[in-house]
């Protein structure tokens, strides 16, 4: 299979995902990066970039929709207290 590139919006953040379902014929690879705003933190990465290796067929076994899987992952991690604290802090002005 060839490399697949996706762009989508999650909570006002434009994200690019590059999926290689069969990298080196032994593993799958998913790169996720926030592109607008550039390097915006995401619940799965503070830097706005994530390189994730996983077993071949894992995404396909879950329905094969790469974007839906990433959104589900982001939504799940967005329920964690660390992300909620980040969102709250980013809404407030800080003096220091």
Biopython code that builds the backbone (N, CA, C, O; Angstrom):
import numpy as np
from Bio.PDB.StructureBuilder import StructureBuilder

atoms = [
    (1, "UNK", "N", (0.836, -1.190, 0.000)),
    (1, "UNK", "CA", (0.000, 0.000, 0.000)),
    (1, "UNK", "C", (0.875, 1.246, 0.000)),
    (1, "UNK", "O", (2.033, 1.226, 0.419)),
    (2, "UNK", "N", (0.295, 2.300, -0.472)),
    (2, "UNK", "CA", (1.034, 3.547, -0.543)),
    (2, "UNK", "C", (0.739, 4.439, 0.663)),
    (2, "UNK", "O", (-0.191, 4.203, 1.434)),
    (3, "UNK", "N", (1.550, 5.448, 0.789)),
    (3, "UNK", "CA", (1.369, 6.418, 1.862)),
    (3, "UNK", "C", (0.081, 7.201, 1.628)),
    (3, "UNK", "O", (-0.226, 7.600, 0.505)),
    (4, "UNK", "N", (-0.661, 7.411, 2.704)),
    (4, "UNK", "CA", (-1.927, 8.142, 2.635)),
    (4, "UNK", "C", (-1.791, 9.413, 3.468)),
    (4, "UNK", "O", (-1.295, 9.368, 4.594)),
    (5, "UNK", "N", (-2.228, 10.539, 2.924)),
    (5, "UNK", "CA", (-2.159, 11.808, 3.637)),
    (5, "UNK", "C", (-3.567, 12.358, 3.804)),
    (5, "UNK", "O", (-4.362, 12.375, 2.865)),
    (6, "UNK", "N", (-3.855, 12.803, 5.012)),
    (6, "UNK", "CA", (-5.176, 13.334, 5.350)),
    (6, "UNK", "C", (-5.019, 14.684, 6.029)),
    (6, "UNK", "O", (-4.050, 14.914, 6.753)),
    (7, "UNK", "N", (-5.973, 15.576, 5.796)),
    (7, "UNK", "CA", (-6.054, 16.847, 6.519)),
    (7, "UNK", "C", (-7.468, 16.988, 7.041)),
    (7, "UNK", "O", (-8.438, 16.715, 6.334)),
    (8, "UNK", "N", (-7.575, 17.419, 8.293)),
    (8, "UNK", "CA", (-8.886, 17.590, 8.903)),
    (8, "UNK", "C", (-8.782, 18.593, 10.043)),
    (8, "UNK", "O", (-7.686, 18.947, 10.478)),
    (9, "UNK", "N", (-9.934, 19.045, 10.518)),
    (9, "UNK", "CA", (-10.001, 20.010, 11.614)),
    (9, "UNK", "C", (-10.525, 19.288, 12.853)),
    (9, "UNK", "O", (-11.527, 18.575, 12.800)),
    (10, "UNK", "N", (-9.826, 19.490, 13.965)),
    (10, "UNK", "CA", (-10.284, 18.988, 15.265)),
    (10, "UNK", "C", (-10.208, 20.150, 16.237)),
    (10, "UNK", "O", (-9.131, 20.702, 16.460)),
    (11, "UNK", "N", (-11.327, 20.523, 16.812)),
    (11, "UNK", "CA", (-11.408, 21.632, 17.774)),
    (11, "UNK", "C", (-10.636, 22.875, 17.311)),
    (11, "UNK", "O", (-9.800, 23.413, 18.037)),
    (12, "UNK", "N", (-10.935, 23.308, 16.099)),
    (12, "UNK", "CA", (-10.339, 24.506, 15.490)),
    (12, "UNK", "C", (-8.845, 24.386, 15.208)),
    (12, "UNK", "O", (-8.182, 25.397, 14.976)),
    (13, "UNK", "N", (-8.312, 23.188, 15.224)),
    (13, "UNK", "CA", (-6.899, 22.958, 14.898)),
    (13, "UNK", "C", (-6.854, 22.124, 13.625)),
    (13, "UNK", "O", (-7.446, 21.047, 13.556)),
    (14, "UNK", "N", (-6.144, 22.634, 12.613)),
    (14, "UNK", "CA", (-5.972, 21.858, 11.381)),
    (14, "UNK", "C", (-4.846, 20.858, 11.602)),
    (14, "UNK", "O", (-3.764, 21.207, 12.074)),
    (15, "UNK", "N", (-5.121, 19.631, 11.258)),
    (15, "UNK", "CA", (-4.191, 18.533, 11.505)),
    (15, "UNK", "C", (-3.893, 17.810, 10.202)),
    (15, "UNK", "O", (-4.777, 17.611, 9.368)),
    (16, "UNK", "N", (-2.650, 17.426, 10.042)),
    (16, "UNK", "CA", (-2.257, 16.580, 8.919)),
    (16, "UNK", "C", (-1.814, 15.233, 9.472)),
    (16, "UNK", "O", (-1.050, 15.160, 10.434)),
    (17, "UNK", "N", (-2.299, 14.186, 8.856)),
    (17, "UNK", "CA", (-1.914, 12.836, 9.245)),
    (17, "UNK", "C", (-1.361, 12.112, 8.027)),
    (17, "UNK", "O", (-1.964, 12.134, 6.954)),
    (18, "UNK", "N", (-0.225, 11.480, 8.197)),
    (18, "UNK", "CA", (0.376, 10.674, 7.141)),
    (18, "UNK", "C", (0.430, 9.249, 7.649)),
    (18, "UNK", "O", (1.038, 8.964, 8.681)),
    (19, "UNK", "N", (-0.211, 8.360, 6.915)),
    (19, "UNK", "CA", (-0.332, 6.962, 7.335)),
    (19, "UNK", "C", (0.362, 6.055, 6.327)),
    (19, "UNK", "O", (0.079, 6.097, 5.130)),
    (20, "UNK", "N", (1.262, 5.248, 6.830)),
    (20, "UNK", "CA", (1.927, 4.226, 6.023)),
    (20, "UNK", "C", (1.513, 2.868, 6.585)),
    (20, "UNK", "O", (2.075, 2.411, 7.580)),
    (21, "UNK", "N", (0.536, 2.222, 5.955)),
    (21, "UNK", "CA", (-0.001, 0.977, 6.504)),
    (21, "UNK", "C", (0.974, -0.195, 6.495)),
    (21, "UNK", "O", (0.745, -1.201, 7.166)),
    (22, "UNK", "N", (2.065, -0.066, 5.733)),
    (22, "UNK", "CA", (2.998, -1.180, 5.625)),
    (22, "UNK", "C", (4.418, -0.647, 5.476)),
    (22, "UNK", "O", (5.043, -0.811, 4.428)),
    (23, "UNK", "N", (4.920, -0.015, 6.518)),
    (23, "UNK", "CA", (6.272, 0.559, 6.479)),
    (23, "UNK", "C", (7.289, -0.548, 6.707)),
    (23, "UNK", "O", (7.210, -1.292, 7.684)),
    (24, "UNK", "N", (8.217, -0.642, 5.818)),
    (24, "UNK", "CA", (9.283, -1.651, 5.877)),
    (24, "UNK", "C", (8.734, -3.085, 5.920)),
    (24, "UNK", "O", (9.452, -4.012, 6.295)),
    (25, "UNK", "N", (7.494, -3.261, 5.544)),
    (25, "UNK", "CA", (6.834, -4.569, 5.456)),
    (25, "UNK", "C", (6.705, -5.298, 6.790)),
    (25, "UNK", "O", (6.418, -6.495, 6.819)),
    (26, "UNK", "N", (6.916, -4.582, 7.896)),
    (26, "UNK", "CA", (6.811, -5.228, 9.208)),
    (26, "UNK", "C", (6.007, -4.427, 10.226)),
    (26, "UNK", "O", (5.657, -4.945, 11.287)),
    (27, "UNK", "N", (5.713, -3.168, 9.911)),
    (27, "UNK", "CA", (5.053, -2.306, 10.885)),
    (27, "UNK", "C", (4.305, -1.195, 10.150)),
    (27, "UNK", "O", (4.642, -0.860, 9.015)),
    (28, "UNK", "N", (3.305, -0.635, 10.791)),
    (28, "UNK", "CA", (2.590, 0.514, 10.237)),
    (28, "UNK", "C", (3.063, 1.771, 10.960)),
    (28, "UNK", "O", (3.510, 1.710, 12.105)),
    (29, "UNK", "N", (2.957, 2.910, 10.278)),
    (29, "UNK", "CA", (3.433, 4.165, 10.854)),
    (29, "UNK", "C", (2.407, 5.264, 10.612)),
    (29, "UNK", "O", (1.848, 5.389, 9.523)),
    (30, "UNK", "N", (2.174, 6.051, 11.651)),
    (30, "UNK", "CA", (1.247, 7.167, 11.590)),
    (30, "UNK", "C", (1.949, 8.403, 12.129)),
    (30, "UNK", "O", (2.439, 8.405, 13.258)),
    (31, "UNK", "N", (1.996, 9.450, 11.321)),
    (31, "UNK", "CA", (2.536, 10.735, 11.756)),
    (31, "UNK", "C", (1.381, 11.715, 11.855)),
    (31, "UNK", "O", (0.570, 11.834, 10.937)),
    (32, "UNK", "N", (1.317, 12.411, 12.973)),
    (32, "UNK", "CA", (0.261, 13.383, 13.202)),
    (32, "UNK", "C", (0.921, 14.706, 13.562)),
    (32, "UNK", "O", (1.800, 14.761, 14.423)),
    (33, "UNK", "N", (0.487, 15.777, 12.892)),
    (33, "UNK", "CA", (1.049, 17.094, 13.219)),
    (33, "UNK", "C", (-0.026, 18.158, 13.087)),
    (33, "UNK", "O", (-0.867, 18.109, 12.190)),
    (34, "UNK", "N", (0.019, 19.116, 13.994)),
    (34, "UNK", "CA", (-0.871, 20.270, 13.877)),
    (34, "UNK", "C", (-0.201, 21.258, 12.930)),
    (34, "UNK", "O", (0.976, 21.586, 13.078)),
    (35, "UNK", "N", (-0.977, 21.725, 11.951)),
    (35, "UNK", "CA", (-0.384, 22.602, 10.948)),
    (35, "UNK", "C", (-0.968, 24.018, 10.973)),
    (35, "UNK", "O", (-0.363, 24.944, 10.433)),
    (36, "UNK", "N", (-2.129, 24.191, 11.593)),
    (36, "UNK", "CA", (-2.692, 25.531, 11.721)),
    (36, "UNK", "C", (-3.594, 25.573, 12.942)),
    (36, "UNK", "O", (-4.691, 25.015, 12.912)),
    (37, "UNK", "N", (-3.160, 26.217, 14.010)),
    (37, "UNK", "CA", (-1.856, 26.846, 14.168)),
    (37, "UNK", "C", (-0.732, 25.803, 14.194)),
    (37, "UNK", "O", (-0.884, 24.689, 14.695)),
    (38, "UNK", "N", (0.369, 26.215, 13.644)),
    (38, "UNK", "CA", (1.526, 25.331, 13.553)),
    (38, "UNK", "C", (2.020, 24.944, 14.940)),
    (38, "UNK", "O", (2.168, 25.791, 15.821)),
    (39, "UNK", "N", (2.270, 23.670, 15.116)),
    (39, "UNK", "CA", (2.792, 23.102, 16.367)),
    (39, "UNK", "C", (1.861, 23.292, 17.562)),
    (39, "UNK", "O", (2.315, 23.265, 18.706)),
    (40, "UNK", "N", (0.587, 23.480, 17.318)),
    (40, "UNK", "CA", (-0.364, 23.606, 18.422)),
    (40, "UNK", "C", (-0.403, 22.297, 19.202)),
    (40, "UNK", "O", (-0.480, 21.225, 18.602)),
    (41, "UNK", "N", (-0.352, 22.369, 20.518)),
    (41, "UNK", "CA", (-0.440, 21.143, 21.314)),
    (41, "UNK", "C", (-1.746, 20.400, 21.028)),
    (41, "UNK", "O", (-2.774, 21.001, 20.717)),
    (42, "UNK", "N", (-1.670, 19.104, 21.142)),
    (42, "UNK", "CA", (-2.831, 18.223, 21.008)),
    (42, "UNK", "C", (-2.869, 17.327, 22.232)),
    (42, "UNK", "O", (-1.852, 17.176, 22.908)),
    (43, "UNK", "N", (-3.997, 16.736, 22.534)),
    (43, "UNK", "CA", (-4.064, 15.868, 23.722)),
    (43, "UNK", "C", (-3.122, 14.669, 23.660)),
    (43, "UNK", "O", (-2.840, 14.046, 24.683)),
    (44, "UNK", "N", (-2.634, 14.343, 22.459)),
    (44, "UNK", "CA", (-1.734, 13.197, 22.315)),
    (44, "UNK", "C", (-0.276, 13.614, 22.163)),
    (44, "UNK", "O", (0.612, 12.764, 22.105)),
    (45, "UNK", "N", (-0.025, 14.935, 22.097)),
    (45, "UNK", "CA", (1.339, 15.430, 21.983)),
    (45, "UNK", "C", (1.414, 16.908, 22.359)),
    (45, "UNK", "O", (0.653, 17.722, 21.836)),
    (46, "UNK", "N", (2.306, 17.246, 23.240)),
    (46, "UNK", "CA", (2.485, 18.636, 23.657)),
    (46, "UNK", "C", (3.154, 19.474, 22.577)),
    (46, "UNK", "O", (3.016, 20.697, 22.566)),
    (47, "UNK", "N", (3.877, 18.827, 21.670)),
    (47, "UNK", "CA", (4.638, 19.547, 20.651)),
    (47, "UNK", "C", (3.890, 19.740, 19.339)),
    (47, "UNK", "O", (4.373, 20.441, 18.450)),
    (48, "UNK", "N", (2.728, 19.131, 19.208)),
    (48, "UNK", "CA", (1.990, 19.215, 17.959)),
    (48, "UNK", "C", (2.465, 18.222, 16.920)),
    (48, "UNK", "O", (2.020, 18.271, 15.773)),
    (49, "UNK", "N", (3.368, 17.310, 17.300)),
    (49, "UNK", "CA", (3.857, 16.285, 16.377)),
    (49, "UNK", "C", (3.932, 14.949, 17.112)),
    (49, "UNK", "O", (4.381, 14.876, 18.255)),
    (50, "UNK", "N", (3.486, 13.902, 16.437)),
    (50, "UNK", "CA", (3.565, 12.570, 17.006)),
    (50, "UNK", "C", (3.898, 11.563, 15.912)),
    (50, "UNK", "O", (3.263, 11.549, 14.858)),
    (51, "UNK", "N", (4.878, 10.736, 16.163)),
    (51, "UNK", "CA", (5.226, 9.617, 15.300)),
    (51, "UNK", "C", (4.831, 8.355, 16.055)),
    (51, "UNK", "O", (5.340, 8.082, 17.142)),
    (52, "UNK", "N", (3.916, 7.588, 15.462)),
    (52, "UNK", "CA", (3.355, 6.433, 16.169)),
    (52, "UNK", "C", (3.471, 5.180, 15.302)),
    (52, "UNK", "O", (2.905, 5.121, 14.210)),
    (53, "UNK", "N", (4.200, 4.188, 15.789)),
    (53, "UNK", "CA", (4.319, 2.900, 15.114)),
    (53, "UNK", "C", (3.357, 1.910, 15.764)),
    (53, "UNK", "O", (3.181, 1.913, 16.983)),
    (54, "UNK", "N", (2.741, 1.072, 14.952)),
    (54, "UNK", "CA", (1.819, 0.075, 15.474)),
    (54, "UNK", "C", (1.768, -1.125, 14.521)),
    (54, "UNK", "O", (2.322, -1.086, 13.422)),
    (55, "UNK", "N", (1.107, -2.170, 14.956)),
    (55, "UNK", "CA", (1.039, -3.388, 14.157)),
    (55, "UNK", "C", (0.297, -3.152, 12.854)),
    (55, "UNK", "O", (-0.679, -2.403, 12.811)),
    (56, "UNK", "N", (0.761, -3.789, 11.800)),
    (56, "UNK", "CA", (0.078, -3.725, 10.513)),
    (56, "UNK", "C", (-1.350, -4.237, 10.690)),
    (56, "UNK", "O", (-1.579, -5.268, 11.323)),
    (57, "UNK", "N", (-2.298, -3.508, 10.125)),
    (57, "UNK", "CA", (-3.694, -3.920, 10.163)),
    (57, "UNK", "C", (-4.484, -3.427, 11.358)),
    (57, "UNK", "O", (-5.696, -3.635, 11.419)),
    (58, "UNK", "N", (-3.835, -2.784, 12.303)),
    (58, "UNK", "CA", (-4.530, -2.335, 13.514)),
    (58, "UNK", "C", (-5.648, -1.341, 13.184)),
    (58, "UNK", "O", (-6.766, -1.489, 13.677)),
    (59, "UNK", "N", (-5.364, -0.347, 12.370)),
    (59, "UNK", "CA", (-6.388, 0.637, 12.002)),
    (59, "UNK", "C", (-7.461, -0.023, 11.145)),
    (59, "UNK", "O", (-8.649, 0.254, 11.307)),
    (60, "UNK", "N", (-7.046, -0.883, 10.248)),
    (60, "UNK", "CA", (-7.996, -1.560, 9.371)),
    (60, "UNK", "C", (-8.954, -2.454, 10.162)),
    (60, "UNK", "O", (-10.131, -2.560, 9.815)),
    (61, "UNK", "N", (-8.463, -3.084, 11.205)),
    (61, "UNK", "CA", (-9.320, -3.931, 12.047)),
    (61, "UNK", "C", (-10.385, -3.111, 12.778)),
    (61, "UNK", "O", (-11.430, -3.639, 13.159)),
    (62, "UNK", "N", (-10.114, -1.823, 12.971)),
    (62, "UNK", "CA", (-11.053, -0.942, 13.667)),
    (62, "UNK", "C", (-11.948, -0.180, 12.689)),
    (62, "UNK", "O", (-12.569, 0.816, 13.059)),
    (63, "UNK", "N", (-12.012, -0.644, 11.460)),
    (63, "UNK", "CA", (-12.889, -0.035, 10.473)),
    (63, "UNK", "C", (-12.169, 0.617, 9.312)),
    (63, "UNK", "O", (-12.781, 0.879, 8.277)),
    (64, "UNK", "N", (-10.875, 0.885, 9.463)),
    (64, "UNK", "CA", (-10.082, 1.397, 8.363)),
    (64, "UNK", "C", (-10.141, 2.889, 8.114)),
    (64, "UNK", "O", (-9.427, 3.382, 7.241)),
    (65, "UNK", "N", (-10.957, 3.627, 8.839)),
    (65, "UNK", "CA", (-11.058, 5.067, 8.645)),
    (65, "UNK", "C", (-10.008, 5.754, 9.512)),
    (65, "UNK", "O", (-10.197, 5.919, 10.717)),
    (66, "UNK", "N", (-8.913, 6.146, 8.895)),
    (66, "UNK", "CA", (-7.774, 6.713, 9.619)),
    (66, "UNK", "C", (-8.180, 7.976, 10.380)),
    (66, "UNK", "O", (-7.862, 8.118, 11.561)),
    (67, "UNK", "N", (-8.877, 8.885, 9.715)),
    (67, "UNK", "CA", (-9.268, 10.140, 10.358)),
    (67, "UNK", "C", (-10.197, 9.873, 11.540)),
    (67, "UNK", "O", (-10.035, 10.471, 12.604)),
    (68, "UNK", "N", (-11.161, 8.985, 11.361)),
    (68, "UNK", "CA", (-12.079, 8.662, 12.462)),
    (68, "UNK", "C", (-11.330, 8.082, 13.651)),
    (68, "UNK", "O", (-11.664, 8.387, 14.796)),
    (69, "UNK", "N", (-10.325, 7.253, 13.403)),
    (69, "UNK", "CA", (-9.534, 6.675, 14.492)),
    (69, "UNK", "C", (-8.731, 7.743, 15.217)),
    (69, "UNK", "O", (-8.646, 7.724, 16.444)),
    (70, "UNK", "N", (-8.144, 8.670, 14.477)),
    (70, "UNK", "CA", (-7.370, 9.749, 15.109)),
    (70, "UNK", "C", (-8.294, 10.650, 15.924)),
    (70, "UNK", "O", (-7.963, 11.016, 17.052)),
    (71, "UNK", "N", (-9.442, 11.006, 15.368)),
    (71, "UNK", "CA", (-10.387, 11.850, 16.098)),
    (71, "UNK", "C", (-10.857, 11.152, 17.366)),
    (71, "UNK", "O", (-10.959, 11.784, 18.418)),
    (72, "UNK", "N", (-11.144, 9.861, 17.281)),
    (72, "UNK", "CA", (-11.552, 9.112, 18.483)),
    (72, "UNK", "C", (-10.441, 9.137, 19.523)),
    (72, "UNK", "O", (-10.720, 9.286, 20.713)),
    (73, "UNK", "N", (-9.193, 8.996, 19.102)),
    (73, "UNK", "CA", (-8.036, 9.034, 19.999)),
    (73, "UNK", "C", (-7.920, 10.422, 20.633)),
    (73, "UNK", "O", (-7.746, 10.541, 21.846)),
    (74, "UNK", "N", (-8.015, 11.467, 19.812)),
    (74, "UNK", "CA", (-7.944, 12.828, 20.342)),
    (74, "UNK", "C", (-9.078, 13.093, 21.332)),
    (74, "UNK", "O", (-8.858, 13.654, 22.406)),
    (75, "UNK", "N", (-10.284, 12.685, 20.962)),
    (75, "UNK", "CA", (-11.441, 12.891, 21.846)),
    (75, "UNK", "C", (-11.263, 12.169, 23.182)),
    (75, "UNK", "O", (-11.580, 12.710, 24.242)),
    (76, "UNK", "N", (-10.755, 10.950, 23.114)),
    (76, "UNK", "CA", (-10.537, 10.179, 24.355)),
    (76, "UNK", "C", (-9.501, 10.856, 25.244)),
    (76, "UNK", "O", (-9.712, 10.998, 26.448)),
    (77, "UNK", "N", (-8.392, 11.270, 24.660)),
    (77, "UNK", "CA", (-7.332, 11.903, 25.448)),
    (77, "UNK", "C", (-7.738, 13.301, 25.923)),
    (77, "UNK", "O", (-7.215, 13.790, 26.924)),
    (78, "UNK", "N", (-8.665, 13.943, 25.213)),
    (78, "UNK", "CA", (-9.135, 15.273, 25.615)),
    (78, "UNK", "C", (-9.968, 15.225, 26.884)),
    (78, "UNK", "O", (-10.236, 16.267, 27.484)),
    (79, "UNK", "N", (-10.383, 14.040, 27.302)),
    (79, "UNK", "CA", (-11.142, 13.912, 28.547)),
    (79, "UNK", "C", (-10.232, 13.846, 29.767)),
    (79, "UNK", "O", (-10.709, 13.912, 30.899)),
    (80, "UNK", "N", (-8.934, 13.717, 29.549)),
    (80, "UNK", "CA", (-7.970, 13.607, 30.652)),
    (80, "UNK", "C", (-7.762, 14.964, 31.323)),
    (80, "UNK", "O", (-7.876, 16.014, 30.690)),
    (81, "UNK", "N", (-7.461, 14.916, 32.596)),
    (81, "UNK", "CA", (-7.314, 16.150, 33.378)),
    (81, "UNK", "C", (-6.185, 17.042, 32.869)),
    (81, "UNK", "O", (-6.299, 18.266, 32.942)),
    (82, "UNK", "N", (-5.113, 16.471, 32.361)),
    (82, "UNK", "CA", (-3.996, 17.291, 31.872)),
    (82, "UNK", "C", (-4.430, 18.156, 30.693)),
    (82, "UNK", "O", (-4.072, 19.331, 30.623)),
    (83, "UNK", "N", (-5.199, 17.583, 29.764)),
    (83, "UNK", "CA", (-5.660, 18.367, 28.618)),
    (83, "UNK", "C", (-6.674, 19.414, 29.054)),
    (83, "UNK", "O", (-6.637, 20.549, 28.577)),
    (84, "UNK", "N", (-7.573, 19.051, 29.948)),
    (84, "UNK", "CA", (-8.561, 20.013, 30.439)),
    (84, "UNK", "C", (-7.873, 21.186, 31.120)),
    (84, "UNK", "O", (-8.290, 22.332, 30.949)),
    (85, "UNK", "N", (-6.827, 20.913, 31.889)),
    (85, "UNK", "CA", (-6.076, 21.978, 32.554)),
    (85, "UNK", "C", (-5.382, 22.868, 31.522)),
    (85, "UNK", "O", (-5.356, 24.089, 31.677)),
    (86, "UNK", "N", (-4.824, 22.269, 30.478)),
    (86, "UNK", "CA", (-4.178, 23.048, 29.418)),
    (86, "UNK", "C", (-5.190, 23.971, 28.742)),
    (86, "UNK", "O", (-4.913, 25.154, 28.540)),
    (87, "UNK", "N", (-6.346, 23.443, 28.396)),
    (87, "UNK", "CA", (-7.384, 24.243, 27.731)),
    (87, "UNK", "C", (-7.815, 25.400, 28.624)),
    (87, "UNK", "O", (-7.943, 26.532, 28.158)),
    (88, "UNK", "N", (-8.034, 25.123, 29.890)),
    (88, "UNK", "CA", (-8.462, 26.165, 30.823)),
    (88, "UNK", "C", (-7.383, 27.239, 30.961)),
    (88, "UNK", "O", (-7.691, 28.430, 30.942)),
    (89, "UNK", "N", (-6.139, 26.832, 31.097)),
    (89, "UNK", "CA", (-5.045, 27.793, 31.246)),
    (89, "UNK", "C", (-4.875, 28.634, 29.984)),
    (89, "UNK", "O", (-4.527, 29.812, 30.070)),
    (90, "UNK", "N", (-5.114, 28.045, 28.817)),
    (90, "UNK", "CA", (-4.938, 28.795, 27.572)),
    (90, "UNK", "C", (-6.055, 29.816, 27.357)),
    (90, "UNK", "O", (-5.901, 30.741, 26.560)),
    (91, "UNK", "N", (-7.162, 29.658, 28.052)),
    (91, "UNK", "CA", (-8.266, 30.615, 27.947)),
    (91, "UNK", "C", (-8.060, 31.836, 28.835)),
    (91, "UNK", "O", (-8.659, 32.885, 28.601)),
    (92, "UNK", "N", (-7.225, 31.704, 29.841)),
    (92, "UNK", "CA", (-7.026, 32.775, 30.809)),
    (92, "UNK", "C", (-5.738, 33.517, 30.506)),
    (92, "UNK", "O", (-4.756, 32.936, 30.043)),
    (93, "UNK", "N", (-5.765, 34.802, 30.774)),
    (93, "UNK", "CA", (-4.547, 35.588, 30.645)),
    (93, "UNK", "C", (-3.661, 35.308, 31.848)),
    (93, "UNK", "O", (-4.151, 35.106, 32.959)),
    (94, "UNK", "N", (-2.364, 35.297, 31.620)),
    (94, "UNK", "CA", (-1.436, 35.129, 32.740)),
    (94, "UNK", "C", (-0.610, 36.400, 32.866)),
    (94, "UNK", "O", (-0.278, 37.039, 31.867)),
    (95, "UNK", "N", (-0.287, 36.756, 34.083)),
    (95, "UNK", "CA", (0.498, 37.960, 34.324)),
    (95, "UNK", "C", (1.991, 37.672, 34.327)),
    (95, "UNK", "O", (2.809, 38.582, 34.196)),
    (96, "UNK", "N", (2.337, 36.402, 34.477)),
    (96, "UNK", "CA", (3.764, 36.064, 34.558)),
    (96, "UNK", "C", (4.115, 35.004, 33.559)),
    (96, "UNK", "O", (5.272, 34.590, 33.479)),
]
sb = StructureBuilder()
sb.init_structure("model")
sb.init_model(0)
sb.init_chain("A")
sb.init_seg("    ")
for serial, (resi, resn, name, xyz) in enumerate(atoms, 1):
    if name == "N":
        sb.init_residue(resn, " ", resi, " ")
    sb.init_atom(name, np.array(xyz, "f"), 0.0, 1.0, " ", f" {name:<3s}", serial, name[0])
structure = sb.get_structure()
